[in-house]
């Protein structure tokens, strides 16, 4: 191996000797015994600066945003929304979390004519079924409905494939460990 390196270094030196007369002496001075340009202090400085610049540029990474994506995507295609694309009419059921009972057994039915009916039964209480009816309206992007009962109470749901997601008062999906309990699944 050292014999090959010596031959290679000898060839490199011979090539330098046969090079253009004006640059030959300078090139030969820059090579040390191993055939390297790093003998020249100027080359060491240039190479070190280049390496530092490349390392600094590769360390720059975009910072992830801490804010969650809103439910309403700004780039949503208006031709492909829940109102147009999904078979949303039907009944949806779930047992919603309850602060002072075992849960609220809930059935929401959306009708094609823009009306709804909702039945709620508080588990572990009297067993009485509460029924309210009214109309619903779609939000401008066609991704959620707002139920307005005849008594004036409102509740919003995000409409998904065979599901309704119960939204909080500000129109956002519930997050945290109980989030899955706020999803009503289509029954028919």
Residue pairs with C-beta under 8 A, 6 or more apart in sequence:
8 35
9 33
9 34
9 35
12 31
12 35
13 28
13 31
13 35
16 24
16 27
16 28
16 31
17 24
17 28
19 27
29 40
30 37
30 39
30 40
30 43
31 37
31 39
32 38
32 39
37 43
38 44
38 47
71 143
71 144
71 158
71 167
71 171
71 172
71 173
72 139
72 141
72 143
76 141
76 143
78 141
78 142
81 141
81 142
81 143
82 88
82 142
82 143
82 144
82 158
82 159
82 160
83 138
83 142
83 143
83 159
84 142
86 159
86 160
86 161
88 110
88 159
89 110
89 111
89 112
90 109
90 110
90 186
90 187
90 188
91 107
91 108
91 109
91 186
91 187
91 188
92 107
92 108
92 109
92 110
92 163
92 164
92 184
92 185
92 186
92 187
93 105
93 106
93 107
93 108
93 184
93 185
93 187
94 106
94 166
94 181
94 182
94 183
94 184
94 185
95 103
95 104
95 105
95 106
95 123
95 181
96 103
96 104
96 106
96 166
96 181
96 182
97 103
97 104
97 178
97 181
97 182
98 104
98 122
98 123
101 122
101 123
101 124
101 125
102 123
102 124
103 123
103 181
104 120
104 121
104 122
104 123
105 120
105 121
105 122
105 123
106 118
106 119
106 120
106 184
107 118
107 119
107 120
107 187
108 116
108 117
108 118
108 147
108 157
108 164
108 184
109 116
109 117
109 118
110 116
110 136
110 145
111 117
114 135
114 136
114 137
115 133
115 134
115 135
115 136
116 133
116 134
116 135
116 136
116 147
117 131
117 132
117 133
118 131
118 132
118 133
118 147
118 149
119 129
119 130
119 131
120 129
120 130
120 131
121 127
121 128
121 129
121 130
122 128
132 149
132 150
132 151
132 153
133 149
133 150
134 147
134 148
134 149
134 150
134 151
135 147
135 148
136 145
136 146
136 147
136 148
137 145
137 146
137 148
138 144
138 145
139 145
139 146
139 156
143 158
143 159
144 156
144 157
144 158
144 159
144 167
144 171
145 156
145 157
145 159
145 164
146 154
146 155
146 156
147 154
147 155
147 156
147 157
148 154
155 166
155 167
156 167
156 171
157 164
157 165
157 166
157 167
157 184
158 164
158 165
158 167
158 173
162 185
162 186
163 183
163 184
163 185
163 186
164 183
164 184
164 186
165 173
165 182
165 183
165 184
166 174
166 182
166 183
166 184
167 173
167 174
168 174
173 179
173 182
174 182
